[in-house]
Amino acid sequence: MSEKNVRLGIIGLGTQGGMYAGVISEGRVPGMTLGAIADVDPAKKELAAEKHPGVPFYDDHLAMLDSGDVDAVVTTVPHFLHPEMTITAIGKGIHTLTEKPAGVYTKQVEEMNAFAAEHPETTFAIMFNQRTNPVYTDLKALIDSGELGALRHTSWIITTWWRPQGYYDQSEWRATWGGEGGGVLVNQAPHQLDLWQWLCGTPQKVFAKLAFGFRRDIATEDEVNALVDFGDGATGHFMTSTNDIIGTDRLEMLFDKGKIVVDSSKKVTVYRLTEDERALSDTLSMQDVARLFRGEVDPSDTYTVEEKEYESAWGQQHIDVLSNFAAHVNDGTPLIADGAEGINGVRLASGMQLSAWTGREIDLVDYPAEEYLAELNRRIEAEGKFGARS
Amino acid sequence: MSEKNVRLGIIGLGTQGGMYAGVISEGRVPGMTLGAIADVDPAKKELAAEKHPGVPFYDDHLAMLDSGDVDAVVTTVPHFLHPEMTITAIGKGIHTLTEKPAGVYTKQVEEMNAFAAEHPETTFAIMFNQRTNPVYTDLKALIDSGELGALRHTSWIITTWWRPQGYYDQSEWRATWGGEGGGVLVNQAPHQLDLWQWLCGTPQKVFAKLAFGFRRDIATEDEVNALVDFGDGATGHFMTSTNDIIGTDRLEMLFDKGKIVVDSSKKVTVYRLTEDERALSDTLSMQDVARLFRGEVDPSDTYTVEEKEYESAWGQQHIDVLSNFAAHVNDGTPLIADGAEGINGVRLASGMQLSAWTGREIDLVDYPAEEYLAELNRRIEAEGKFGARS
């Protein structure tokens, strides 16, 4: 490895891989240069030569891994391939930034995580770019500080992932069981599933209603309404879809000592109670309650309201994760998202699918990984386009 | 019955009954006068004499029903009593406006509805006062017009029902299984449960997470997070609690041809698509999709936005229902809320409780009424304060 310079290999020169290659070539990612590009599609060789002259191109990612041209790779390939490519790369001592989602089913992600854990000298990170959005970075710090106390409930309606039919018709694998392993839960919503559990904690159980091919001609889900249990009475609601052209992005979190509402991932309102809500409740006498009902007590005296509007930080997010990945390799800077954390979102997404398929609430702690895989394979086989998974 | 004048008897001179007696005495309810008052509490006799001199007082509602002083009654008494008092009154030919909720368990409400159906000459209505709120009246008309098409999903977060501990400590029966049969679902949220199913349709299934005595020292639920299935892939989310001092009231409904968002039961935003969203989705070519992702297509061209702010209509609502009830008795004006419709909210509330107790999704069409009652009685017996129900 070059000193303080990570030579990144791009596996898959699609939209995402092309964007990463571009920002690295432009020198926008400190501590990182473009080492090589690999793609199985011969047409991409020409594209690479045109856009990145002089950068080695491989039609086989294994050849690139062995070439000595790269210190690290990013896996911008279909979701099912993330775990196996990550295992291969780490096995060769190549630092790996895996794309989200970490995988489709937890069994393969667990194998990846276990393998990576045996190779701590090789960096293993995941592209959860939205964790770098200052909206969520600030909220993560606020919640982790303990100032707001324990979570009571949360709801995230995230339907800004509108995708028209033409989007699905672009490729054979999109929104199929065998090619993608799901719909909105696997492709679009993994960002929010990660942020949600990052902010609120890992859910213990999930019950979900999914509609498959609801308002799109696809095999998988374009409509999701889910309920999770965080334990100790705390619960959460998550709703997403790709069929809402208007789109809502609204996150609410109620805590013992306050409340947070985030609109459009931009406007944050933080309510801070003067003390724990239960203490406030207990100090009111029955006479106070009577006054409250006569409108003589104003509950808004018990809290402050802080509103903050953030600029959109979309363009910078991927660059921030790439820089952080390079900094971790170069000097041990803590990762924004350790690769091993990717399993939480995968368990949640696949748990929602399994719940919808079986009509049962799914235990996410003692998770039925084999049952999920068997159900997924039944759908892959019925679809008949791709091979079953193991 | 006096011609064009309904002499109303109040059963239960509590907060609600006292308010009704007041507005009727002040002549604010056209076609209705205060006929008599009944209350089992001797202290109320004095109160009635002071506030409503000359109005007959009975310590037994049966005596009032037989007195000839009243043409109609309203049942402002604990929820369990609504069905049995309604049956008694209707059996005596007395028009009845039952309070919400219609009851606690569907078995008793079904008996009430069946009995009322056998006596169509006697008016049977229910106090769903929030149906008179112009916010919801206008939305009901819009949705029923079919302009927005079929429902896709909905979410209502209604946590503006803050109740401090002192509220629960006022009476022995509050938020007990035997005295009230539930917490926020039975006392506060029935308004929204009714409005929700009135606007969105009757759910077919429900799965819910309830926390009992979560942040209050009570036996029943002060925290609810529920998921419903309307059939054909349409789903809904309902979240309520009495422990959010800040309070949220936000209703969202997505339809095939538009979307409605209601904030604080006052601000309504209606989005109208130029055509069905699926048709809009289908007309975009793959080239259009590429342009969309490059930011060259603006989806907001496909819809209009109408915002409307309503005045608070709180004070007038009960008067409107009382007037409508009188008008129905006097000249057959259609009821705002037929008494028989009260069962929908009761089935939904008790279905949420049963789901939380059993961990199962509950069928609301083939509803397990006997199982609910058995589970409720188990809790009443364990509580040991009130008798079991049948």
Boltz contact constraints between the chains, C-beta under 6 A:
constraints:
  - contact:
      token1: [A, 153]
      token2: [B, 225]
      max_distance: 6.0
  - contact:
      token1: [A, 155]
      token2: [B, 157]
      max_distance: 6.0
  - contact:
      token1: [A, 157]
      token2: [B, 155]
      max_distance: 6.0
  - contact:
      token1: [A, 164]
      token2: [B, 281]
      max_distance: 6.0
  - contact:
      token1: [A, 164]
      token2: [B, 284]
      max_distance: 6.0
  - contact:
      token1: [A, 164]
      token2: [B, 289]
      max_distance: 6.0
  - contact:
      token1: [A, 165]
      token2: [B, 281]
      max_distance: 6.0
  - contact:
      token1: [A, 165]
      token2: [B, 282]
      max_distance: 6.0
  - contact:
      token1: [A, 166]
      token2: [B, 284]
      max_distance: 6.0
  - contact:
      token1: [A, 166]
      token2: [B, 285]
      max_distance: 6.0
  - contact:
      token1: [A, 166]
      token2: [B, 286]
      max_distance: 6.0
  - contact:
      token1: [A, 166]
      token2: [B, 289]
      max_distance: 6.0
  - contact:
      token1: [A, 167]
      token2: [B, 289]
      max_distance: 6.0
  - contact:
      token1: [A, 170]
      token2: [B, 286]
      max_distance: 6.0
  - contact:
      token1: [A, 207]
      token2: [B, 207]
      max_distance: 6.0
  - contact:
      token1: [A, 209]
      token2: [B, 229]
      max_distance: 6.0
  - contact:
      token1: [A, 209]
      token2: [B, 235]
      max_distance: 6.0
  - contact:
      token1: [A, 211]
      token2: [B, 233]
      max_distance: 6.0
  - contact:
      token1: [A, 214]
      token2: [B, 233]
      max_distance: 6.0
  - contact:
      token1: [A, 215]
      token2: [B, 278]
      max_distance: 6.0
  - contact:
      token1: [A, 225]
      token2: [B, 153]
      max_distance: 6.0
  - contact:
      token1: [A, 225]
      token2: [B, 227]
      max_distance: 6.0
  - contact:
      token1: [A, 225]
      token2: [B, 235]
      max_distance: 6.0
  - contact:
      token1: [A, 225]
      token2: [B, 237]
      max_distance: 6.0
  - contact:
      token1: [A, 227]
      token2: [B, 225]
      max_distance: 6.0
  - contact:
      token1: [A, 227]
      token2: [B, 227]
      max_distance: 6.0
  - contact:
      token1: [A, 229]
      token2: [B, 209]
      max_distance: 6.0
  - contact:
      token1: [A, 233]
      token2: [B, 211]
      max_distance: 6.0
  - contact:
      token1: [A, 233]
      token2: [B, 214]
      max_distance: 6.0
  - contact:
      token1: [A, 235]
      token2: [B, 209]
      max_distance: 6.0
  - contact:
      token1: [A, 235]
      token2: [B, 225]
      max_distance: 6.0
  - contact:
      token1: [A, 237]
      token2: [B, 225]
      max_distance: 6.0
  - contact:
      token1: [A, 237]
      token2: [B, 237]
      max_distance: 6.0
  - contact:
      token1: [A, 244]
      token2: [B, 254]
      max_distance: 6.0
  - contact:
      token1: [A, 245]
      token2: [B, 277]
      max_distance: 6.0
  - contact:
      token1: [A, 245]
      token2: [B, 299]
      max_distance: 6.0
  - contact:
      token1: [A, 245]
      token2: [B, 302]
      max_distance: 6.0
  - contact:
      token1: [A, 246]
      token2: [B, 259]
      max_distance: 6.0
  - contact:
      token1: [A, 246]
      token2: [B, 271]
      max_distance: 6.0
  - contact:
      token1: [A, 254]
      token2: [B, 244]
      max_distance: 6.0
  - contact:
      token1: [A, 259]
      token2: [B, 246]
      max_distance: 6.0
  - contact:
      token1: [A, 271]
      token2: [B, 246]
      max_distance: 6.0
  - contact:
      token1: [A, 277]
      token2: [B, 245]
      max_distance: 6.0
  - contact:
      token1: [A, 278]
      token2: [B, 215]
      max_distance: 6.0
  - contact:
      token1: [A, 281]
      token2: [B, 164]
      max_distance: 6.0
  - contact:
      token1: [A, 281]
      token2: [B, 165]
      max_distance: 6.0
  - contact:
      token1: [A, 282]
      token2: [B, 165]
      max_distance: 6.0
  - contact:
      token1: [A, 284]
      token2: [B, 164]
      max_distance: 6.0
  - contact:
      token1: [A, 284]
      token2: [B, 166]
      max_distance: 6.0
  - contact:
      token1: [A, 285]
      token2: [B, 166]
      max_distance: 6.0
  - contact:
      token1: [A, 286]
      token2: [B, 166]
      max_distance: 6.0
  - contact:
      token1: [A, 286]
      token2: [B, 170]
      max_distance: 6.0
  - contact:
      token1: [A, 289]
      token2: [B, 164]
      max_distance: 6.0
  - contact:
      token1: [A, 289]
      token2: [B, 166]
      max_distance: 6.0
  - contact:
      token1: [A, 289]
      token2: [B, 167]
      max_distance: 6.0
  - contact:
      token1: [A, 299]
      token2: [B, 245]
      max_distance: 6.0
  - contact:
      token1: [A, 302]
      token2: [B, 245]
      max_distance: 6.0
